[in-house]
């Protein structure tokens, strides 16, 4: 049986953010590369964000939101 | 007559975030000092965030949200 995750321990916000970003990006039908181009962020940086390895800051959150045509708060909706 | 702000030019996201943070903090009835203590962030850093001088990152947004008892997305609601 796989170990159960402790329900009282929240996931790392960077992971939750990365998953939500990937979900929204796919909903819009963009590849990581296309979103990188659209937002002006480096493709490798974007990959790190989606994998939860980056502590993304406000201005980059807003750049991604503009590129995805969603309000910035939508990217934090699952947190 | 004061110069009109161009309606098509959005405010800097750091300023909008800082105003929303100050609004929510006051709604909860916390001083900057109390919020700093509650969130574990430095008071001077928090002041800079509220003045729109800091590009706050995800983990600190989440720390402030926990301290204010609001979802993190609430802090980006006005963006």
Backbone of each chain as nested JSON, in Angstrom:
{
  "chains": [
    {"id": "A", "residues": [
      {"number": 1, "name": "UNK", "atoms": {"N": [0.852, -1.19, 0.0], "CA": [0.0, 0.0, 0.0], "C": [0.892, 1.246, 0.0]}},
      {"number": 2, "name": "UNK", "atoms": {"N": [0.592, 2.225, -0.821], "CA": [1.424, 3.44, -0.825], "C": [1.216, 4.225, 0.465]}},
      {"number": 3, "name": "UNK", "atoms": {"N": [2.225, 4.949, 0.908], "CA": [2.05, 5.733, 2.143], "C": [1.001, 6.815, 1.935]}},
      {"number": 4, "name": "UNK", "atoms": {"N": [0.178, 6.983, 2.945], "CA": [-0.844, 8.031, 2.851], "C": [-0.212, 9.388, 3.147]}},
      {"number": 5, "name": "UNK", "atoms": {"N": [-0.623, 10.387, 2.397], "CA": [-0.143, 11.725, 2.683], "C": [-0.925, 12.27, 3.874]}},
      {"number": 6, "name": "UNK", "atoms": {"N": [-0.225, 12.9, 4.779], "CA": [-0.883, 13.484, 5.944], "C": [-1.818, 14.612, 5.484]}},
      {"number": 7, "name": "UNK", "atoms": {"N": [-3.097, 14.462, 5.739], "CA": [-4.078, 15.436, 5.256], "C": [-3.89, 16.808, 5.898]}},
      {"number": 8, "name": "UNK", "atoms": {"N": [-3.239, 16.831, 7.035], "CA": [-3.073, 18.111, 7.721], "C": [-1.85, 18.879, 7.201]}},
      {"number": 9, "name": "UNK", "atoms": {"N": [-1.007, 18.206, 6.424], "CA": [0.195, 18.864, 5.919], "C": [-0.04, 19.37, 4.499]}},
      {"number": 10, "name": "UNK", "atoms": {"N": [-0.069, 20.675, 4.33], "CA": [-0.381, 21.178, 2.989], "C": [0.792, 20.945, 2.038]}},
      {"number": 11, "name": "UNK", "atoms": {"N": [0.477, 20.843, 0.766], "CA": [1.51, 20.731, -0.256], "C": [2.3, 22.024, -0.339]}},
      {"number": 12, "name": "UNK", "atoms": {"N": [3.525, 21.911, -0.817], "CA": [4.343, 23.104, -1.057], "C": [3.625, 24.015, -2.049]}},
      {"number": 13, "name": "UNK", "atoms": {"N": [3.466, 25.295, -1.71], "CA": [2.765, 26.219, -2.618], "C": [3.391, 26.272, -4.013]}},
      {"number": 14, "name": "UNK", "atoms": {"N": [4.688, 26.056, -4.1], "CA": [5.341, 26.086, -5.422], "C": [4.864, 24.947, -6.297]}},
      {"number": 15, "name": "UNK", "atoms": {"N": [4.616, 23.785, -5.676], "CA": [4.094, 22.641, -6.437], "C": [2.659, 22.885, -6.869]}},
      {"number": 16, "name": "UNK", "atoms": {"N": [1.848, 23.404, -5.94], "CA": [0.437, 23.666, -6.253], "C": [0.34, 24.701, -7.369]}},
      {"number": 17, "name": "UNK", "atoms": {"N": [1.161, 25.734, -7.282], "CA": [1.173, 26.756, -8.321], "C": [1.579, 26.159, -9.669]}},
      {"number": 18, "name": "UNK", "atoms": {"N": [2.628, 25.358, -9.657], "CA": [3.129, 24.765, -10.901], "C": [2.081, 23.899, -11.588]}},
      {"number": 19, "name": "UNK", "atoms": {"N": [1.34, 23.157, -10.784], "CA": [0.281, 22.299, -11.354], "C": [-0.837, 23.133, -11.962]}},
      {"number": 20, "name": "UNK", "atoms": {"N": [-1.208, 24.181, -11.243], "CA": [-2.279, 25.046, -11.75], "C": [-1.838, 25.74, -13.041]}},
      {"number": 21, "name": "UNK", "atoms": {"N": [-0.59, 26.188, -13.066], "CA": [-0.07, 26.823, -14.277], "C": [-0.121, 25.855, -15.454]}},
      {"number": 22, "name": "UNK", "atoms": {"N": [0.334, 24.62, -15.241], "CA": [0.332, 23.629, -16.325], "C": [-1.101, 23.346, -16.787]}},
      {"number": 23, "name": "UNK", "atoms": {"N": [-2.017, 23.253, -15.832], "CA": [-3.429, 23.006, -16.162], "C": [-3.985, 24.129, -17.033]}},
      {"number": 24, "name": "UNK", "atoms": {"N": [-3.768, 25.367, -16.616], "CA": [-4.304, 26.508, -17.377], "C": [-3.634, 26.603, -18.751]}},
      {"number": 25, "name": "UNK", "atoms": {"N": [-2.337, 26.349, -18.795], "CA": [-1.617, 26.404, -20.067], "C": [-2.188, 25.39, -21.061]}},
      {"number": 26, "name": "UNK", "atoms": {"N": [-2.467, 24.189, -20.57], "CA": [-3.016, 23.152, -21.463], "C": [-4.439, 23.487, -21.875]}},
      {"number": 27, "name": "UNK", "atoms": {"N": [-5.205, 24.081, -20.942], "CA": [-6.579, 24.487, -21.284], "C": [-6.587, 25.477, -22.438]}},
      {"number": 28, "name": "UNK", "atoms": {"N": [-5.594, 26.364, -22.447], "CA": [-5.496, 27.364, -23.504], "C": [-4.895, 26.75, -24.769]}},
      {"number": 29, "name": "UNK", "atoms": {"N": [-4.297, 25.553, -24.627], "CA": [-3.74, 24.874, -25.79], "C": [-2.35, 25.36, -26.169]}},
      {"number": 30, "name": "UNK", "atoms": {"N": [-1.613, 25.862, -25.177], "CA": [-0.249, 26.323, -25.457], "C": [0.766, 25.287, -24.983]}},
      {"number": 31, "name": "UNK", "atoms": {"N": [1.852, 25.132, -25.747], "CA": [2.999, 24.354, -25.283], "C": [3.802, 25.225, -24.312]}},
      {"number": 32, "name": "UNK", "atoms": {"N": [4.682, 24.594, -23.53], "CA": [5.577, 25.377, -22.667], "C": [6.354, 26.389, -23.495]}},
      {"number": 33, "name": "UNK", "atoms": {"N": [6.786, 25.957, -24.663], "CA": [7.586, 26.837, -25.514], "C": [6.76, 28.044, -25.974]}},
      {"number": 34, "name": "UNK", "atoms": {"N": [5.517, 27.786, -26.371], "CA": [4.662, 28.883, -26.836], "C": [4.369, 29.861, -25.689]}},
      {"number": 35, "name": "UNK", "atoms": {"N": [4.126, 29.323, -24.491], "CA": [3.857, 30.207, -23.349], "C": [5.108, 31.01, -22.976]}},
      {"number": 36, "name": "UNK", "atoms": {"N": [6.261, 30.369, -23.093], "CA": [7.509, 31.086, -22.823], "C": [7.646, 32.264, -23.791]}},
      {"number": 37, "name": "UNK", "atoms": {"N": [7.425, 32.017, -25.043], "CA": [7.515, 33.084, -26.043], "C": [6.514, 34.188, -25.757]}},
      {"number": 38, "name": "UNK", "atoms": {"N": [5.283, 33.783, -25.458], "CA": [4.185, 34.737, -25.249], "C": [4.436, 35.608, -24.011]}},
      {"number": 39, "name": "UNK", "atoms": {"N": [5.016, 35.0, -22.986], "CA": [5.189, 35.728, -21.715], "C": [6.547, 36.407, -21.611]}},
      {"number": 40, "name": "UNK", "atoms": {"N": [7.474, 36.03, -22.472], "CA": [8.808, 36.604, -22.392], "C": [9.698, 35.944, -21.355]}},
      {"number": 41, "name": "UNK", "atoms": {"N": [9.222, 34.845, -20.77], "CA": [10.037, 34.12, -19.794], "C": [10.819, 33.01, -20.503]}},
      {"number": 42, "name": "UNK", "atoms": {"N": [11.944, 32.637, -19.929], "CA": [12.742, 31.567, -20.53], "C": [12.017, 30.23, -20.385]}},
      {"number": 43, "name": "UNK", "atoms": {"N": [12.103, 29.429, -21.408], "CA": [11.469, 28.113, -21.411], "C": [11.95, 27.262, -20.227]}},
      {"number": 44, "name": "UNK", "atoms": {"N": [13.235, 27.31, -19.93], "CA": [13.779, 26.487, -18.837], "C": [13.258, 26.975, -17.474]}},
      {"number": 45, "name": "UNK", "atoms": {"N": [13.099, 28.292, -17.355], "CA": [12.541, 28.864, -16.122], "C": [11.087, 28.397, -15.957]}},
      {"number": 46, "name": "UNK", "atoms": {"N": [10.344, 28.474, -17.042], "CA": [8.935, 28.068, -17.024], "C": [8.798, 26.594, -16.64]}},
      {"number": 47, "name": "UNK", "atoms": {"N": [9.69, 25.762, -17.179], "CA": [9.676, 24.344, -16.808], "C": [9.91, 24.17, -15.308]}},
      {"number": 48, "name": "UNK", "atoms": {"N": [10.838, 24.931, -14.765], "CA": [11.122, 24.876, -13.333], "C": [9.931, 25.321, -12.501]}},
      {"number": 49, "name": "UNK", "atoms": {"N": [9.229, 26.342, -12.972], "CA": [8.025, 26.809, -12.266], "C": [6.965, 25.698, -12.265]}},
      {"number": 50, "name": "UNK", "atoms": {"N": [6.754, 25.082, -13.422], "CA": [5.714, 24.037, -13.491], "C": [6.081, 22.814, -12.654]}},
      {"number": 51, "name": "UNK", "atoms": {"N": [7.359, 22.578, -12.468], "CA": [7.784, 21.45, -11.624], "C": [7.841, 21.834, -10.145]}},
      {"number": 52, "name": "UNK", "atoms": {"N": [7.493, 23.048, -9.817], "CA": [7.464, 23.473, -8.416], "C": [8.833, 23.757, -7.849]}},
      {"number": 53, "name": "UNK", "atoms": {"N": [9.779, 24.051, -8.716], "CA": [11.158, 24.27, -8.263], "C": [11.501, 25.75, -8.125]}},
      {"number": 54, "name": "UNK", "atoms": {"N": [10.547, 26.626, -8.484], "CA": [10.835, 28.054, -8.471], "C": [9.846, 28.796, -7.591]}},
      {"number": 55, "name": "UNK", "atoms": {"N": [10.35, 29.758, -6.866], "CA": [9.52, 30.618, -6.029], "C": [9.189, 31.877, -6.841]}},
      {"number": 56, "name": "UNK", "atoms": {"N": [8.259, 31.721, -7.758], "CA": [7.965, 32.782, -8.743], "C": [7.454, 34.048, -8.06]}},
      {"number": 57, "name": "UNK", "atoms": {"N": [7.869, 35.183, -8.57], "CA": [7.49, 36.452, -7.959], "C": [6.362, 37.126, -8.751]}},
      {"number": 58, "name": "UNK", "atoms": {"N": [5.807, 38.157, -8.092], "CA": [4.589, 38.811, -8.568], "C": [4.637, 39.234, -10.045]}},
      {"number": 59, "name": "UNK", "atoms": {"N": [5.709, 39.885, -10.468], "CA": [5.729, 40.4, -11.837], "C": [5.694, 39.262, -12.86]}},
      {"number": 60, "name": "UNK", "atoms": {"N": [6.351, 38.156, -12.553], "CA": [6.295, 37.026, -13.488], "C": [4.942, 36.313, -13.441]}},
      {"number": 61, "name": "UNK", "atoms": {"N": [4.324, 36.273, -12.273], "CA": [2.954, 35.742, -12.188], "C": [2.047, 36.556, -13.115]}},
      {"number": 62, "name": "UNK", "atoms": {"N": [2.212, 37.874, -13.073], "CA": [1.367, 38.746, -13.902], "C": [1.674, 38.569, -15.388]}},
      {"number": 63, "name": "UNK", "atoms": {"N": [2.94, 38.366, -15.745], "CA": [3.29, 38.134, -17.158], "C": [2.636, 36.85, -17.67]}},
      {"number": 64, "name": "UNK", "atoms": {"N": [2.648, 35.819, -16.838], "CA": [2.019, 34.561, -17.252], "C": [0.505, 34.727, -17.375]}},
      {"number": 65, "name": "UNK", "atoms": {"N": [-0.083, 35.46, -16.438], "CA": [-1.535, 35.666, -16.473], "C": [-1.937, 36.397, -17.754]}},
      {"number": 66, "name": "UNK", "atoms": {"N": [-1.182, 37.423, -18.12], "CA": [-1.478, 38.156, -19.361], "C": [-1.381, 37.217, -20.555]}},
      {"number": 67, "name": "UNK", "atoms": {"N": [-0.319, 36.409, -20.594], "CA": [-0.11, 35.497, -21.726], "C": [-1.217, 34.441, -21.811]}},
      {"number": 68, "name": "UNK", "atoms": {"N": [-1.786, 34.079, -20.649], "CA": [-2.845, 33.064, -20.617], "C": [-4.242, 33.691, -20.674]}},
      {"number": 69, "name": "UNK", "atoms": {"N": [-4.305, 35.013, -20.667], "CA": [-5.592, 35.731, -20.659], "C": [-6.462, 35.336, -19.475]}},
      {"number": 70, "name": "UNK", "atoms": {"N": [-5.856, 35.241, -18.309], "CA": [-6.611, 34.998, -17.074], "C": [-6.205, 36.067, -16.053]}},
      {"number": 71, "name": "UNK", "atoms": {"N": [-7.069, 36.34, -15.063], "CA": [-6.647, 37.249, -13.992], "C": [-5.523, 36.587, -13.189]}},
      {"number": 72, "name": "UNK", "atoms": {"N": [-4.552, 37.367, -12.703], "CA": [-3.461, 36.786, -11.914], "C": [-3.958, 35.91, -10.757]}},
      {"number": 73, "name": "UNK", "atoms": {"N": [-5.064, 36.297, -10.142], "CA": [-5.572, 35.518, -9.0], "C": [-5.944, 34.086, -9.397]}},
      {"number": 74, "name": "UNK", "atoms": {"N": [-6.29, 33.902, -10.68], "CA": [-6.653, 32.553, -11.16], "C": [-5.488, 31.578, -10.983]}},
      {"number": 75, "name": "UNK", "atoms": {"N": [-4.279, 32.075, -11.128], "CA": [-3.102, 31.209, -10.997], "C": [-2.886, 30.747, -9.557]}},
      {"number": 76, "name": "UNK", "atoms": {"N": [-3.475, 31.482, -8.598], "CA": [-3.327, 31.11, -7.188], "C": [-4.593, 30.466, -6.629]}},
      {"number": 77, "name": "UNK", "atoms": {"N": [-5.541, 30.222, -7.5], "CA": [-6.867, 29.774, -7.074], "C": [-6.842, 28.443, -6.316]}},
      {"number": 78, "name": "UNK", "atoms": {"N": [-5.895, 27.574, -6.646], "CA": [-5.871, 26.246, -6.032], "C": [-5.028, 26.215, -4.749]}},
      {"number": 79, "name": "UNK", "atoms": {"N": [-4.482, 27.37, -4.387], "CA": [-3.639, 27.418, -3.18], "C": [-4.483, 27.617, -1.929]}}
    ]},
    {"id": "B", "residues": [
      {"number": 1, "name": "UNK", "atoms": {"N": [-5.099, 71.809, -13.806], "CA": [-5.739, 70.486, -13.786], "C": [-4.653, 69.41, -13.694]}},
      {"number": 2, "name": "UNK", "atoms": {"N": [-4.856, 68.425, -12.841], "CA": [-3.827, 67.376, -12.751], "C": [-3.809, 66.552, -14.036]}},
      {"number": 3, "name": "UNK", "atoms": {"N": [-2.665, 66.003, -14.391], "CA": [-2.618, 65.185, -15.609], "C": [-3.482, 63.938, -15.433]}},
      {"number": 4, "name": "UNK", "atoms": {"N": [-4.192, 63.601, -16.487], "CA": [-5.018, 62.389, -16.418], "C": [-4.139, 61.167, -16.63]}},
      {"number": 5, "name": "UNK", "atoms": {"N": [-4.42, 60.145, -15.852], "CA": [-3.69, 58.9, -16.071], "C": [-4.291, 58.199, -17.284]}},
      {"number": 6, "name": "UNK", "atoms": {"N": [-3.434, 57.695, -18.153], "CA": [-3.895, 56.974, -19.334], "C": [-4.646, 55.711, -18.888]}},
      {"number": 7, "name": "UNK", "atoms": {"N": [-5.909, 55.654, -19.233], "CA": [-6.743, 54.528, -18.783], "C": [-6.264, 53.192, -19.348]}},
      {"number": 8, "name": "UNK", "atoms": {"N": [-5.532, 53.249, -20.447], "CA": [-5.082, 51.998, -21.06], "C": [-3.793, 51.48, -20.417]}},
      {"number": 9, "name": "UNK", "atoms": {"N": [-3.146, 52.321, -19.595], "CA": [-1.887, 51.89, -18.985], "C": [-2.141, 51.377, -17.578]}},
      {"number": 10, "name": "UNK", "atoms": {"N": [-1.955, 50.101, -17.358], "CA": [-2.26, 49.556, -16.031], "C": [-1.242, 50.012, -15.009]}},
      {"number": 11, "name": "UNK", "atoms": {"N": [-1.67, 50.055, -13.753], "CA": [-0.756, 50.366, -12.648], "C": [0.256, 49.237, -12.49]}},
      {"number": 12, "name": "UNK", "atoms": {"N": [1.397, 49.569, -11.927], "CA": [2.398, 48.555, -11.611], "C": [1.785, 47.522, -10.659]}},
      {"number": 13, "name": "UNK", "atoms": {"N": [1.893, 46.24, -10.989], "CA": [1.309, 45.193, -10.142], "C": [1.811, 45.25, -8.702]}},
      {"number": 14, "name": "UNK", "atoms": {"N": [3.034, 45.72, -8.503], "CA": [3.569, 45.798, -7.138], "C": [2.812, 46.822, -6.312]}},
      {"number": 15, "name": "UNK", "atoms": {"N": [2.4, 47.915, -6.96], "CA": [1.611, 48.937, -6.261], "C": [0.211, 48.418, -5.95]}},
      {"number": 16, "name": "UNK", "atoms": {"N": [-0.395, 47.766, -6.934], "CA": [-1.756, 47.247, -6.74], "C": [-1.757, 46.205, -5.625]}},
      {"number": 17, "name": "UNK", "atoms": {"N": [-0.75, 45.347, -5.642], "CA": [-0.64, 44.328, -4.594], "C": [-0.468, 44.981, -3.216]}},
      {"number": 18, "name": "UNK", "atoms": {"N": [0.416, 45.972, -3.151], "CA": [0.683, 46.641, -1.882], "C": [-0.557, 47.294, -1.295]}},
      {"number": 19, "name": "UNK", "atoms": {"N": [-1.358, 47.899, -2.159], "CA": [-2.599, 48.534, -1.675], "C": [-3.589, 47.502, -1.16]}},
      {"number": 20, "name": "UNK", "atoms": {"N": [-3.694, 46.393, -1.897], "CA": [-4.626, 45.342, -1.473], "C": [-4.165, 44.738, -0.139]}},
      {"number": 21, "name": "UNK", "atoms": {"N": [-2.874, 44.533, -0.011], "CA": [-2.346, 43.996, 1.244], "C": [-2.672, 44.934, 2.406]}},
      {"number": 22, "name": "UNK", "atoms": {"N": [-2.445, 46.227, 2.211], "CA": [-2.718, 47.193, 3.284], "C": [-4.211, 47.2, 3.617]}},
      {"number": 23, "name": "UNK", "atoms": {"N": [-5.049, 47.117, 2.585], "CA": [-6.501, 47.098, 2.796], "C": [-6.918, 45.888, 3.635]}},
      {"number": 24, "name": "UNK", "atoms": {"N": [-6.428, 44.719, 3.246], "CA": [-6.806, 43.494, 3.965], "C": [-6.245, 43.511, 5.391]}},
      {"number": 25, "name": "UNK", "atoms": {"N": [-5.028, 43.996, 5.535], "CA": [-4.421, 44.071, 6.865], "C": [-5.259, 44.936, 7.799]}},
      {"number": 26, "name": "UNK", "atoms": {"N": [-5.717, 46.094, 7.276], "CA": [-6.518, 46.991, 8.11], "C": [-7.892, 46.394, 8.408]}},
      {"number": 27, "name": "UNK", "atoms": {"N": [-8.45, 45.676, 7.426], "CA": [-9.745, 45.021, 7.657], "C": [-9.656, 44.039, 8.824]}},
      {"number": 28, "name": "UNK", "atoms": {"N": [-8.519, 43.347, 8.904], "CA": [-8.325, 42.377, 9.983], "C": [-7.955, 43.084, 11.291]}},
      {"number": 29, "name": "UNK", "atoms": {"N": [-7.587, 44.356, 11.179], "CA": [-7.268, 45.132, 12.38], "C": [-5.852, 44.92, 12.876]}},
      {"number": 30, "name": "UNK", "atoms": {"N": [-4.948, 44.566, 11.972], "CA": [-3.552, 44.365, 12.365], "C": [-2.705, 45.574, 11.976]}},
      {"number": 31, "name": "UNK", "atoms": {"N": [-1.751, 45.914, 12.794], "CA": [-0.723, 46.895, 12.419], "C": [0.307, 46.194, 11.533]}},
      {"number": 32, "name": "UNK", "atoms": {"N": [1.127, 47.002, 10.839], "CA": [2.211, 46.389, 10.06], "C": [3.092, 45.536, 10.965]}},
      {"number": 33, "name": "UNK", "atoms": {"N": [3.334, 46.044, 12.14], "CA": [4.201, 45.319, 13.067], "C": [3.59, 43.976, 13.477]}},
      {"number": 34, "name": "UNK", "atoms": {"N": [2.298, 43.99, 13.757], "CA": [1.629, 42.745, 14.153], "C": [1.613, 41.745, 13.005]}},
      {"number": 35, "name": "UNK", "atoms": {"N": [1.377, 42.237, 11.785], "CA": [1.371, 41.328, 10.624], "C": [2.77, 40.778, 10.381]}},
      {"number": 36, "name": "UNK", "atoms": {"N": [3.775, 41.611, 10.578], "CA": [5.149, 41.142, 10.413], "C": [5.434, 39.998, 11.397]}},
      {"number": 37, "name": "UNK", "atoms": {"N": [5.053, 40.205, 12.633], "CA": [5.265, 39.167, 13.648], "C": [4.508, 37.901, 13.293]}},
      {"number": 38, "name": "UNK", "atoms": {"N": [3.265, 38.069, 12.882], "CA": [2.387, 36.932, 12.595], "C": [2.89, 36.125, 11.39]}},
      {"number": 39, "name": "UNK", "atoms": {"N": [3.43, 36.837, 10.4], "CA": [3.838, 36.17, 9.149], "C": [5.304, 35.749, 9.166]}},
      {"number": 40, "name": "UNK", "atoms": {"N": [6.065, 36.29, 10.121], "CA": [7.485, 35.97, 10.151], "C": [8.311, 36.793, 9.181]}},
      {"number": 41, "name": "UNK", "atoms": {"N": [7.701, 37.793, 8.549], "CA": [8.45, 38.666, 7.634], "C": [8.943, 39.893, 8.397]}},
      {"number": 42, "name": "UNK", "atoms": {"N": [10.026, 40.481, 7.914], "CA": [10.559, 41.669, 8.569], "C": [9.609, 42.838, 8.365]}},
      {"number": 43, "name": "UNK", "atoms": {"N": [9.459, 43.642, 9.388], "CA": [8.591, 44.814, 9.318], "C": [8.998, 45.743, 8.169]}},
      {"number": 44, "name": "UNK", "atoms": {"N": [10.295, 45.948, 7.978], "CA": [10.768, 46.864, 6.922], "C": [10.465, 46.287, 5.536]}},
      {"number": 45, "name": "UNK", "atoms": {"N": [10.579, 44.987, 5.403], "CA": [10.234, 44.327, 4.141], "C": [8.742, 44.519, 3.844]}},
      {"number": 46, "name": "UNK", "atoms": {"N": [7.925, 44.286, 4.873], "CA": [6.478, 44.428, 4.733], "C": [6.102, 45.855, 4.33]}},
      {"number": 47, "name": "UNK", "atoms": {"N": [6.766, 46.831, 4.928], "CA": [6.518, 48.22, 4.543], "C": [6.835, 48.443, 3.074]}},
      {"number": 48, "name": "UNK", "atoms": {"N": [7.944, 47.885, 2.617], "CA": [8.323, 48.003, 1.212], "C": [7.312, 47.341, 0.286]}},
      {"number": 49, "name": "UNK", "atoms": {"N": [6.775, 46.218, 0.713], "CA": [5.748, 45.534, -0.092], "C": [4.507, 46.418, -0.191]}},
      {"number": 50, "name": "UNK", "atoms": {"N": [4.076, 46.974, 0.942], "CA": [2.859, 47.811, 0.925], "C": [3.05, 49.089, 0.101]}},
      {"number": 51, "name": "UNK", "atoms": {"N": [4.278, 49.579, 0.038], "CA": [4.553, 50.762, -0.782], "C": [4.795, 50.415, -2.248]}},
      {"number": 52, "name": "UNK", "atoms": {"N": [4.724, 49.142, -2.603], "CA": [4.892, 48.744, -4.005], "C": [6.33, 48.732, -4.45]}},
      {"number": 53, "name": "UNK", "atoms": {"N": [7.244, 48.604, -3.49], "CA": [8.679, 48.65, -3.824], "C": [9.294, 47.266, -3.918]}},
      {"number": 54, "name": "UNK", "atoms": {"N": [8.501, 46.229, -3.65], "CA": [9.045, 44.872, -3.619], "C": [8.279, 43.968, -4.568]}},
      {"number": 55, "name": "UNK", "atoms": {"N": [9.027, 43.122, -5.25], "CA": [8.443, 42.119, -6.138], "C": [8.289, 40.822, -5.347]}},
      {"number": 56, "name": "UNK", "atoms": {"N": [7.263, 40.79, -4.524], "CA": [7.094, 39.691, -3.557], "C": [6.888, 38.35, -4.274]}},
      {"number": 57, "name": "UNK", "atoms": {"N": [7.47, 37.306, -3.718], "CA": [7.379, 35.984, -4.353], "C": [6.346, 35.106, -3.647]}},
      {"number": 58, "name": "UNK", "atoms": {"N": [6.034, 34.007, -4.324], "CA": [4.923, 33.13, -3.947], "C": [4.924, 32.719, -2.477]}},
      {"number": 59, "name": "UNK", "atoms": {"N": [6.062, 32.261, -1.971], "CA": [6.072, 31.752, -0.594], "C": [5.741, 32.85, 0.416]}},
      {"number": 60, "name": "UNK", "atoms": {"N": [6.206, 34.063, 0.154], "CA": [5.864, 35.16, 1.068], "C": [4.405, 35.604, 0.902]}},
      {"number": 61, "name": "UNK", "atoms": {"N": [3.885, 35.549, -0.322], "CA": [2.447, 35.811, -0.52], "C": [1.638, 34.83, 0.332]}},
      {"number": 62, "name": "UNK", "atoms": {"N": [2.047, 33.565, 0.319], "CA": [1.313, 32.551, 1.086], "C": [1.455, 32.765, 2.59]}},
      {"number": 63, "name": "UNK", "atoms": {"N": [2.638, 33.186, 3.034], "CA": [2.813, 33.467, 4.468], "C": [1.89, 34.599, 4.92]}},
      {"number": 64, "name": "UNK", "atoms": {"N": [1.774, 35.637, 4.089], "CA": [0.893, 36.756, 4.437], "C": [-0.568, 36.307, 4.436]}},
      {"number": 65, "name": "UNK", "atoms": {"N": [-0.928, 35.478, 3.457], "CA": [-2.318, 35.007, 3.373], "C": [-2.686, 34.206, 4.617]}},
      {"number": 66, "name": "UNK", "atoms": {"N": [-1.786, 33.334, 5.051], "CA": [-2.035, 32.548, 6.27], "C": [-2.215, 33.488, 7.465]}},
      {"number": 67, "name": "UNK", "atoms": {"N": [-1.329, 34.471, 7.576], "CA": [-1.388, 35.402, 8.707], "C": [-2.674, 36.225, 8.693]}},
      {"number": 68, "name": "UNK", "atoms": {"N": [-3.202, 36.502, 7.496], "CA": [-4.43, 37.296, 7.367], "C": [-5.688, 36.418, 7.322]}},
      {"number": 69, "name": "UNK", "atoms": {"N": [-5.498, 35.11, 7.316], "CA": [-6.622, 34.164, 7.194], "C": [-7.455, 34.392, 5.939]}},
      {"number": 70, "name": "UNK", "atoms": {"N": [-6.777, 34.614, 4.83], "CA": [-7.46, 34.716, 3.536], "C": [-6.785, 33.754, 2.561]}},
      {"number": 71, "name": "UNK", "atoms": {"N": [-7.488, 33.321, 1.51], "CA": [-6.815, 32.521, 0.493], "C": [-5.772, 33.397, -0.221]}},
      {"number": 72, "name": "UNK", "atoms": {"N": [-4.648, 32.802, -0.618], "CA": [-3.613, 33.586, -1.31], "C": [-4.164, 34.363, -2.515]}},
      {"number": 73, "name": "UNK", "atoms": {"N": [-5.121, 33.791, -3.223], "CA": [-5.666, 34.465, -4.408], "C": [-6.329, 35.799, -4.054]}},
      {"number": 74, "name": "UNK", "atoms": {"N": [-6.819, 35.909, -2.82], "CA": [-7.456, 37.165, -2.374], "C": [-6.477, 38.34, -2.457]}},
      {"number": 75, "name": "UNK", "atoms": {"N": [-5.22, 38.071, -2.21], "CA": [-4.212, 39.142, -2.252], "C": [-3.964, 39.637, -3.67]}},
      {"number": 76, "name": "UNK", "atoms": {"N": [-4.329, 38.825, -4.666], "CA": [-4.124, 39.223, -6.075], "C": [-5.436, 39.634, -6.733]}},
      {"number": 77, "name": "UNK", "atoms": {"N": [-6.497, 39.681, -5.95], "CA": [-7.841, 39.885, -6.488], "C": [-8.002, 41.2, -7.247]}},
      {"number": 78, "name": "UNK", "atoms": {"N": [-7.257, 42.23, -6.835], "CA": [-7.427, 43.544, -7.457], "C": [-6.502, 43.741, -8.667]}},
      {"number": 79, "name": "UNK", "atoms": {"N": [-5.725, 42.73, -8.977], "CA": [-4.788, 42.835, -10.113], "C": [-5.486, 42.494, -11.438]}}
    ]}
  ]
}
